[in-house]
Amino acid sequence: MKNRIDLDGAQALAINSLVFLAEDSELLSRFLALTGISADQIRTAASEPGFLAGVLQFYLAHEPTLMRYCEATNTDPALFQEALRVLPGGPQEAY
């Protein structure tokens, strides 16, 4: 099956997902706790290879969070797995 998303689309999905969680203090707190970074390090971390894949993995690891984003943005949840496969740092983690 061919991906419906390219690298630019995958990056956009991950960035939009990051913005979505940054706007929710509960999600942001959980993300920061799981990643071990602080809120003031996000901008720097976002430029690191693999960070955007990590954002998608955060959503994929918790279905209620994934579905909350997808319902709010009318996004197909399957795009997260497809995007993860094309992002740096994602292919070895994708199932």
N, CA, C and O of each residue as an XYZ file, in Angstrom:
380
protein
N       0.836     -1.179      0.000
C       0.000      0.000      0.000
C       0.887      1.251      0.000
O       1.798      1.370      0.820
N       0.627      2.150     -0.892
C       1.394      3.370     -1.019
C       0.930      4.387      0.017
O      -0.265      4.536      0.272
N       1.900      5.085      0.609
C       1.553      6.140      1.557
C       0.764      7.238      0.867
O       1.014      7.566     -0.293
N      -0.181      7.794      1.584
C      -0.954      8.927      1.089
C      -0.315     10.240      1.521
O      -0.869     11.312      1.278
N       0.838     10.161      2.157
C       1.454     11.347      2.724
C       2.938     11.357      2.372
O       3.607     10.325      2.432
N       3.443     12.527      2.006
C       4.867     12.658      1.700
C       5.566     13.321      2.891
O       4.940     13.589      3.916
N       6.860     13.579      2.745
C       7.625     14.147      3.858
C       7.062     15.493      4.306
O       6.938     15.742      5.505
N       6.723     16.358      3.362
C       6.163     17.663      3.738
C       4.846     17.503      4.498
O       4.612     18.187      5.494
N       4.003     16.610      4.033
C       2.738     16.359      4.707
C       2.937     15.760      6.089
O       2.222     16.096      7.033
N       3.921     14.865      6.198
C       4.217     14.242      7.491
C       4.724     15.280      8.484
O       4.336     15.281      9.652
N       5.594     16.162      8.005
C       6.096     17.218      8.879
C       4.969     18.150      9.306
O       4.901     18.553     10.467
N       4.091     18.491      8.379
C       2.961     19.368      8.706
C       2.047     18.718      9.735
O       1.596     19.380     10.670
N       1.767     17.421      9.570
C       0.923     16.717     10.533
C       1.569     16.732     11.915
O       0.892     16.988     12.910
N       2.865     16.463     11.986
C       3.557     16.437     13.278
C       3.589     17.825     13.916
O       3.399     17.956     15.125
N       3.825     18.851     13.116
C       3.858     20.213     13.657
C       2.472     20.622     14.150
O       2.341     21.191     15.233
N       1.444     20.335     13.361
C       0.078     20.650     13.793
C      -0.292     19.881     15.055
O      -0.986     20.405     15.927
N       0.171     18.643     15.150
C      -0.079     17.833     16.345
C       0.630     18.415     17.558
O       0.095     18.398     18.667
N       1.832     18.929     17.343
C       2.582     19.563     18.427
C       1.876     20.831     18.897
O       1.771     21.075     20.099
N       1.398     21.629     17.967
C       0.655     22.841     18.316
C      -0.600     22.473     19.109
O      -0.926     23.121     20.103
N      -1.299     21.432     18.663
C      -2.518     20.982     19.340
C      -2.225     20.609     20.788
O      -2.966     20.999     21.690
N      -1.156     19.860     21.016
C      -0.875     19.453     22.396
C      -0.335     20.617     23.212
O      -0.554     20.680     24.421
N       0.372     21.541     22.560
C       0.892     22.704     23.289
C      -0.231     23.611     23.782
O      -0.059     24.343     24.757
N      -1.375     23.563     23.114
C      -2.516     24.384     23.512
C      -3.337     23.746     24.628
O      -4.294     24.350     25.113
N      -2.975     22.542     25.036
C      -3.690     21.821     26.092
C      -2.699     21.526     27.215
O      -1.798     20.704     27.045
N      -2.855     22.180     28.346
C      -1.870     22.054     29.423
C      -1.706     20.622     29.913
O      -0.597     20.217     30.263
N      -2.785     19.850     29.944
C      -2.691     18.457     30.391
C      -1.874     17.619     29.403
O      -0.993     16.858     29.804
N      -2.172     17.764     28.119
C      -1.411     17.028     27.101
C       0.050     17.460     27.095
O       0.953     16.627     27.013
N       0.273     18.756     27.183
C       1.640     19.265     27.166
C       2.431     18.730     28.354
O       3.585     18.329     28.205
N       1.817     18.723     29.523
C       2.499     18.201     30.718
C       2.880     16.736     30.545
O       3.981     16.323     30.907
N       1.952     15.954     29.984
C       2.235     14.536     29.767
C       3.348     14.358     28.737
O       4.243     13.535     28.927
N       3.296     15.123     27.651
C       4.317     15.056     26.609
C       5.688     15.405     27.174
O       6.665     14.701     26.916
N       5.765     16.479     27.937
C       7.037     16.902     28.513
C       7.578     15.862     29.487
O       8.778     15.590     29.513
N       6.687     15.284     30.287
C       7.117     14.257     31.235
C       7.657     13.029     30.519
O       8.665     12.455     30.933
N       6.989     12.627     29.447
C       7.417     11.433     28.713
C       8.693     11.653     27.911
O       9.498     10.734     27.759
N       8.879     12.863     27.401
C      10.057     13.133     26.583
C      11.259     13.570     27.398
O      12.399     13.448     26.952
N      11.001     14.081     28.599
C      12.093     14.540     29.444
C      12.624     15.909     29.069
O      13.685     16.313     29.544
N      11.908     16.625     28.229
C      12.334     17.985     27.903
C      11.454     18.972     28.644
O      10.372     18.626     29.117
N      11.927     20.200     28.741
C      11.128     21.239     29.389
C      10.450     22.086     28.317
O      10.834     22.055     27.148
N       9.452     22.832     28.728
C       8.690     23.649     27.781
C       9.586     24.618     27.022
O       9.360     24.870     25.838
N      10.595     25.161     27.686
C      11.473     26.122     27.014
C      12.470     25.449     26.067
O      13.184     26.141     25.340
N      12.530     24.134     26.063
C      13.423     23.403     25.158
C      12.718     22.904     23.898
O      13.372     22.373     23.000
N      11.409     23.063     23.817
C      10.655     22.502     22.690
C      11.127     23.067     21.362
O      11.334     22.310     20.414
N      11.301     24.364     21.272
C      11.701     24.979     20.008
C      13.047     24.408     19.531
O      13.204     24.093     18.352
N      13.995     24.280     20.430
C      15.301     23.712     20.075
C      15.160     22.239     19.728
O      15.725     21.774     18.738
N      14.415     21.512     20.531
C      14.234     20.072     20.298
C      13.534     19.806     18.977
O      13.819     18.807     18.316
N      12.625     20.682     18.586
C      11.863     20.472     17.352
C      12.752     20.459     16.119
O      12.360     19.913     15.088
N      13.921     21.039     16.199
C      14.832     21.049     15.056
C      15.725     19.799     15.015
O      16.472     19.599     14.058
N      15.646     18.977     16.036
C      16.461     17.760     16.096
C      15.840     16.646     15.261
O      14.619     16.491     15.240
N      16.674     15.871     14.573
C      16.133     14.729     13.815
C      15.406     13.769     14.766
O      15.904     13.450     15.846
N      14.274     13.337     14.361
C      13.519     12.385     15.164
C      12.493     13.007     16.086
O      11.603     12.309     16.572
N      12.594     14.321     16.343
C      11.641     14.933     17.270
C      10.217     14.856     16.748
O       9.304     14.495     17.489
N      10.018     15.192     15.479
C       8.663     15.166     14.929
C       8.102     13.748     14.923
O       6.909     13.549     15.152
N       8.962     12.762     14.661
C       8.516     11.372     14.751
C       8.088     11.060     16.180
O       7.120     10.332     16.396
N       8.802     11.606     17.148
C       8.444     11.416     18.551
C       7.087     12.001     18.899
O       6.357     11.447     19.721
N       6.751     13.125     18.273
C       5.435     13.724     18.497
C       4.350     12.763     18.014
O       3.355     12.539     18.704
N       4.552     12.198     16.824
C       3.561     11.251     16.299
C       3.492      9.997     17.158
O       2.407      9.458     17.376
N       4.626      9.530     17.644
C       4.644      8.355     18.508
C       3.888      8.621     19.811
O       3.240      7.725     20.351
N       3.973      9.851     20.309
C       3.227     10.234     21.503
C       1.733     10.009     21.280
O       1.051      9.458     22.145
N       1.234     10.424     20.149
C      -0.187     10.235     19.828
C      -0.512      8.767     19.603
O      -1.534      8.274     20.082
N       0.342      8.075     18.886
C       0.073      6.669     18.577
C       0.110      5.784     19.823
O      -0.506      4.719     19.852
N       0.827      6.224     20.840
C       0.940      5.440     22.071
C      -0.297      5.553     22.962
O      -0.450      4.788     23.914
N      -1.178      6.505     22.656
C      -2.353      6.716     23.499
C      -3.554      7.006     22.603
O      -3.770      8.142     22.180
N      -4.321      5.972     22.326
C      -5.427      6.085     21.379
C      -6.424      7.199     21.715
O      -6.872      7.887     20.798
N      -6.793      7.409     22.987
C      -7.729      8.507     23.264
C      -7.181      9.878     22.826
O      -7.930     10.722     22.335
N      -5.883     10.086     23.006
C      -5.276     11.342     22.576
C      -5.280     11.437     21.056
O      -5.595     12.486     20.494
N      -4.933     10.349     20.401
C      -4.946     10.307     18.937
C      -6.340     10.618     18.401
O      -6.494     11.434     17.492
N      -7.337      9.975     18.958
C      -8.699     10.164     18.471
C      -9.215     11.580     18.780
O      -9.979     12.152     18.003
N      -8.796     12.122     19.897
C      -9.193     13.497     20.231
C      -8.674     14.473     19.184
O      -9.404     15.354     18.730
N      -7.410     14.311     18.804
C      -6.833     15.164     17.762
C      -7.549     14.940     16.432
O      -7.942     15.892     15.758
N      -7.712     13.688     16.068
C      -8.311     13.363     14.771
C      -9.742     13.867     14.658
O     -10.145     14.362     13.605
N     -10.499     13.748     15.715
C     -11.879     14.246     15.694
C     -11.915     15.773     15.630
O     -12.757     16.348     14.940
N     -11.014     16.421     16.340
C     -10.987     17.885     16.355
C     -10.527     18.469     15.028
O     -10.901     19.587     14.674
N      -9.716     17.714     14.293
C      -9.128     18.241     13.059
C      -9.600     17.511     11.809
O      -9.146     17.804     10.702
N     -10.505     16.568     11.988
C     -11.010     15.773     10.863
C      -9.865     15.095     10.100
O      -9.796     15.155      8.872
N      -8.974     14.452     10.853
C      -7.802     13.774     10.305
C      -7.994     12.268     10.414
O      -8.467     11.774     11.437
N      -7.631     11.540      9.372
C      -7.664     10.080      9.391
C      -6.551      9.587     10.315
O      -5.385      9.899     10.073
N      -6.868      8.833     11.360
C      -5.834      8.344     12.278
C      -4.748      7.527     11.584
O      -3.609      7.508     12.049
N      -5.068      6.868     10.503
C      -4.075      6.067      9.777
C      -2.945      6.932      9.230
O      -1.848      6.429      8.990
N      -3.192      8.204      9.032
C      -2.136      9.095      8.528
C      -0.972      9.210      9.501
O       0.160      9.453      9.085
N      -1.236      9.039     10.788
C      -0.155      9.128     11.776
C       0.881      8.034     11.536
O       2.081      8.305     11.538
N       0.430      6.819     11.333
C       1.360      5.718     11.087
C       2.089      5.911      9.755
O       3.287      5.646      9.659
N       1.370      6.369      8.735
C       1.981      6.620      7.437
C       3.020      7.736      7.545
O       4.110      7.625      6.983
N       2.692      8.798      8.257
C       3.621      9.912      8.432
C       4.858      9.465      9.202
O       5.974      9.871      8.879
N       4.663      8.645     10.199
C       5.785      8.159     10.990
C       6.783      7.403     10.121
O       7.990      7.476     10.352
N       6.291      6.690      9.137
C       7.174      5.917      8.258
C       8.055      6.787      7.368
O       9.112      6.336      6.927
N       7.644      8.020      7.096
C       8.440      8.865      6.204
C       9.283      9.904      6.935
O      10.139     10.542      6.323
N       9.055     10.081      8.225
C       9.834     11.059      8.983
C      11.164     10.480      9.459
O      11.240      9.294      9.777
N      12.210     11.302      9.512
C      13.469     10.851     10.108
C      13.229     10.389     11.541
O      12.543     11.059     12.313
N      13.795      9.249     11.885
C      13.619      8.703     13.220
C      12.376      7.862     13.382
O      12.162      7.286     14.448
N      11.560      7.773     12.368
C      10.317      7.050     12.475
C      10.333      5.631     11.959
O       9.754      4.753     12.597
N      10.974      5.363     10.826
C      10.848      4.026     10.220
C      11.205      2.852     11.119
O      10.531      1.822     11.086
N      12.243      2.991     11.913
C      12.628      1.866     12.766
C      11.643      1.639     13.897
O      11.640      0.572     14.510
N      10.803      2.634     14.184
C       9.831      2.505     15.259
C       8.436      2.118     14.759
O       7.582      1.693     15.538
N       8.220      2.269     13.466
C       6.883      2.002     12.908
C       6.626      0.506     12.840
O       7.524     -0.288     12.559
N       5.386      0.146     13.102
C       5.030     -1.265     13.086
C       4.143     -1.561     11.905
O       3.732     -2.706     11.714
